């Protein structure tokens, strides 16, 4: 999968529409509302807010341009594309969030394009583990962000953005199998927004264990290798210890762990 998905193009179109609304509707309306509130309640004056709202249309247009450029960079310089996408998300927040999620999903799909994608089916006869529920963290960050914005701290938008992304990520991961272990293969969903990939043990060249993360070196047909990290911390909290034991045990039986690993 080396192309941009339709959902990402849809996110770009939505951002263009949102930038138009920001320039001609939201920015003038919020400036007028702020001036009216100051007239009634002088004590709530935020000196920097009118300037920010006046510049918002320009930021929104720049964000759309950055998103378009990031699409061109997706197969050329994905890291730079991600940086542009992050800027666009902040400048067009919250309207650029949909494009942000779709773009990062496309980048991951391209990275794992050499793996076999399979339906994420439940198989009760094998050990399987879901994603951790991060709703409390998402709501906590969003609440802190709103509180900071209310008291006039502009960096509160970063906490609000993080909370919304975590909530969307958690929502996408519900009812998905994060890790399923059979006798001959691993079934891994690297990210809640991605599909499930089947990785035969025969395709795994090396395994390294660092704290709560396992790094699998996977052989490509071209001879190159792909590093796939498995972070135990994204799994269900009540099953993390069990997941670590099961995974290490199966990898050891497959002959992929040549040194003893102490599981705390």
QUISULHU-V124341 format. One record per residue. N is the residue number from 1. PHI is phi in radians with two decimals (999 if undefined). OMEGA is omega in whole degrees, 0 to 359 (* if undefined). BURIAL is 1 if it has 9 or more other C-alpha atoms within 8 Angstrom, else 0. Layout:
n:phi:omega:burial
N:PHI:OMEGA:BURIAL
N:PHI:OMEGA:BURIAL
This chain:
n:phi:omega:burial
1:999:182:0
2:-2.10:182:0
3:-2.21:179:0
4:-1.42:182:0
5:-1.33:179:0
6:-1.13:180:0
7:-1.13:178:0
8:-1.22:174:1
9:-1.07:176:1
10:-1.10:177:1
11:-1.11:178:1
12:-1.16:179:1
13:-1.12:178:0
14:-1.08:178:1
15:-1.13:178:1
16:-1.11:177:1
17:-1.13:180:0
18:-1.13:179:1
19:-1.10:177:1
20:-1.12:179:1
21:-1.13:179:1
22:-1.06:185:1
23:-1.19:189:1
24:-1.85:184:0
25:-2.19:189:1
26:-1.14:183:1
27:-1.04:177:1
28:-1.07:181:1
29:-1.13:181:0
30:-1.19:177:1
31:-1.11:179:1
32:-1.12:180:0
33:-1.14:179:0
34:-1.12:179:1
35:-1.12:179:0
36:-1.18:180:0
37:-1.14:179:1
38:-1.10:179:1
39:-1.07:181:0
40:-1.44:184:0
41:-2.30:182:0
42:-1.04:184:0
43:-1.25:182:0
44:-1.69:182:0
45:-1.13:176:0
46:-2.02:189:0
47:-0.99:184:0
48:-1.42:185:0
49:-1.16:179:0
50:-1.04:179:1
51:-1.14:179:0
52:-1.08:180:0
53:-1.17:179:1
54:-1.19:180:1
55:-1.51:185:0
56:-0.99:178:1
57:-0.99:178:1
58:-1.13:177:0
59:-1.09:182:1
60:-1.11:178:1
61:-1.13:178:1
62:-1.09:180:1
63:-1.14:179:1
64:-1.13:177:1
65:-1.08:179:0
66:-1.11:178:1
67:-1.13:178:1
68:-1.08:178:1
69:-1.18:180:1
70:-1.12:177:1
71:-1.14:178:1
72:-1.15:182:0
73:-1.51:187:1
74:-1.01:180:1
75:-1.78:184:0
76:-2.09:181:0
77:-2.54:189:0
78:-1.14:180:1
79:-1.11:177:0
80:-1.10:177:1
81:-1.07:178:1
82:-1.13:179:1
83:-1.11:178:0
84:-1.11:179:1
85:-1.14:178:1
86:-1.12:176:1
87:-1.05:181:1
88:-1.10:180:1
89:-1.13:179:1
90:-1.20:183:1
91:-1.24:184:1
92:-1.97:183:1
93:-1.10:359:1
94:-1.62:188:0
95:-1.22:180:1
96:-1.51:185:1
97:-1.18:181:1
98:-1.13:178:0
99:-1.08:181:1
100:-0.98:182:1
101:-1.13:182:1
102:-1.14:181:1
103:-1.15:180:1
104:-1.13:177:1
105:-1.16:177:1
106:-1.08:180:1
107:-1.07:179:1
108:-1.21:179:1
109:-1.11:177:1
110:-1.13:180:1
111:-1.09:183:0
112:-1.75:184:0
113:-1.10:182:1
114:-1.43:180:0
115:-1.54:180:0
116:-1.48:178:0
117:-1.52:183:0
118:-2.28:176:0
119:-1.09:180:0
120:-1.45:183:0
121:-1.62:177:0
122:-1.36:179:0
123:-2.26:187:0
124:-1.06:183:0
125:-1.34:179:0
126:-2.09:177:0
127:-1.08:180:1
128:-2.51:187:1
129:-2.46:179:1
130:-1.65:180:1
131:-1.41:178:1
132:-1.21:178:1
133:-1.41:183:0
134:-1.87:180:1
135:-1.02:179:1
136:-1.01:179:0
137:-1.13:180:1
138:-1.07:181:1
139:-1.17:178:1
140:-1.13:179:1
141:-1.13:179:1
142:-1.10:178:1
143:-1.11:177:1
144:-1.10:179:1
145:-1.08:179:1
146:-1.10:180:1
147:-1.11:179:1
148:-1.13:178:1
149:-1.13:181:1
150:-1.15:180:0
151:-1.57:173:0
152:1.68:178:0
153:-1.72:186:0
154:-1.12:182:0
155:-1.23:175:1
156:-1.06:179:1
157:-1.13:179:1
158:-1.19:178:1
159:-1.15:178:1
160:-1.13:178:1
161:-1.09:180:1
162:-1.08:179:1
163:-1.10:181:1
164:-1.20:179:1
165:-1.17:179:1
166:-1.11:179:1
167:-1.13:179:1
168:-1.12:179:0
169:-1.13:180:1
170:-1.15:179:1
171:-1.11:180:0
172:-1.22:184:0
173:-1.50:180:1
174:-1.12:178:0
175:1.16:175:0
176:-1.84:177:1
177:-1.52:179:1
178:-1.32:182:1
179:-2.60:176:1
180:-2.30:186:1
181:-2.06:174:1
182:-1.95:183:0
183:-1.29:184:0
184:-2.24:184:0
185:-2.77:172:1
186:-1.89:173:1
187:-2.02:189:1
188:-2.19:168:1
189:-1.84:187:1
190:-1.07:184:1
191:-2.57:181:0
192:-0.96:180:1
193:-1.49:182:0
194:-1.75:175:1
195:-1.50:181:1
196:-1.69:181:1
197:-2.07:177:1
198:-1.68:181:1
199:-2.17:177:1
200:-1.10:178:1
201:-1.02:180:1
202:-1.15:181:0
203:-1.57:181:1
204:-1.54:183:1
205:-1.52:185:1
206:-2.74:178:1
207:-2.30:174:1
208:-2.13:184:0
209:-2.05:178:1
210:-2.28:181:0
211:0.93:183:0
212:-1.74:180:0
213:-2.26:174:1
214:-1.86:179:1
215:-1.97:179:1
216:-1.73:173:1
217:-1.67:186:1
218:-1.83:180:1
219:-1.33:171:1
220:-1.59:179:1
221:-1.10:180:0
222:-1.35:182:0
223:1.76:177:0
224:-1.33:181:0
225:-2.16:178:0
226:-2.02:177:1
227:-1.61:180:0
228:-2.08:178:0
229:-1.43:173:0
230:-2.04:182:1
231:-1.59:181:1
232:-1.10:184:1
233:-1.18:179:1
234:-1.49:180:0
235:-1.44:179:1
236:-0.89:185:1
237:-0.99:184:0
238:-1.27:185:0
239:-2.07:184:1
240:-1.05:182:1
241:-1.10:178:0
242:-1.12:181:0
243:-1.08:180:1
244:-1.08:179:1
245:-1.09:183:1
246:-1.09:183:1
247:-1.13:180:1
248:-1.13:180:1
249:-1.12:181:0
250:-1.19:178:1
251:-1.14:178:1
252:-1.14:179:1
253:-1.16:177:0
254:-1.42:179:1
255:1.36:183:0
256:-1.70:176:1
257:-1.92:185:1
258:-1.71:177:0
259:-2.15:180:0
260:-1.11:179:0
261:-2.07:181:0
262:-1.54:179:0
263:-1.69:182:0
264:-1.20:*:0
